[in-house]
């Protein structure tokens, strides 16, 4: 059915290189015989329940060791209340925020937190090491630091 062994309520992360996309495995099966996933995406600008292949796009997907604090039924019901309503924002309402909210745990995004920390460190490094820290150099240091930090933030798997 799926290339990995999943069950409804599992939280999965798909590796898109620069970032990981978080989704919840639902109790619905698509026409291809694979589980549907529910997640918040920039692609949709909101939350949708979509076929596995649409969400993962053939990328490596792993089951996270994230543990919801509510039942699978409660989590899926809660997640579905946001279909078409959740307003996606990479910094405050992204896929990781959504999954944590739906699973009843503290709403944060390690990718965002680590990205800003890495970006700030990169900016500081350029400012400290450059004889002429122009705005473009500082921006480059921030973007490089952000990218490295986000890429280094990977989901812990079961």
BELWOKA-V406067 format. One record per backbone hydrogen bond with DSSP energy under -1.0 kcal/mol. CO is the residue of the C=O (numbers start at 0). NH is the residue of the N-H. If there is no record, write none. Layout:
co: {CO/CO}
nh: {NH/NH}
This chain:
co: {6/9/10/11/12/13/15/18/20/22/23/24/27/29/33/35/36/37/38/40/44/45/46/47/49/50/51/52/55/59/61/62/70/71/72/73/74/75/76/78/79/81/81/88/93/94/95/96/97/98/99/100/102/108/109/110/111/112/113/114/115/116/117/118/119/120/121/122/123/124/125/131/133/134/135/136/137/138/139/140/141/142/143/144/145/146/147/149/151/155}
nh: {9/24/63/22/61/20/17/15/13/11/37/8/35/32/29/25/49/23/47/44/87/40/83/38/36/54/55/56/58/14/12/157/74/75/76/77/78/79/80/81/82/84/85/92/97/98/99/100/101/102/104/103/68/112/113/114/115/116/117/118/119/120/121/122/123/124/125/126/127/128/129/133/137/138/139/140/141/142/143/144/145/146/147/148/149/150/151/152/153/64}
